[in-house]
Amino acid sequence: KFSAFGRIGLNYAQARDSFTGTINVPNPNPSKRDTNYKAGLGLQYDFTDSLGMRLEAERYRITDAVGSKGDIDLVSLGLVYRPPTR
C-alpha cells in the first residue's frame, strides 16, 4: 500500500524584477528566461485500488532577472484518484 517515487527534470521559467527609488540602475525592469533543473521525492499510500494520498517535496532551481541563482521549494499533500478498470 505504500510506495515511494522520485522525479528529476527541467523547468523553463521567466523572472521579472522592477527597481524604483532614488538610485539609478542600468536596467530598472530586467527580465530573464532560463531552463533549470527540478528534483523531487514523494511517498504515496493507497487506501483502495482507486484512491490514494500522496506527499511530495520538490525543489526548483531558478535564475532571477539579474542573474542570481536560487531555489524554490514546494511541499504538497494531495489525493490521487484512478478510475476503476473493467
Secondary structure, 3 states (H helix, E strand, C coil): CEEEEEEEEEEEEEEECCCCCCCCCCCCCCEEEEEEEEEEEEEEEECCCCEEEEEEEEEEEEECCCCCEEEEEEEEEEEEECCCCC
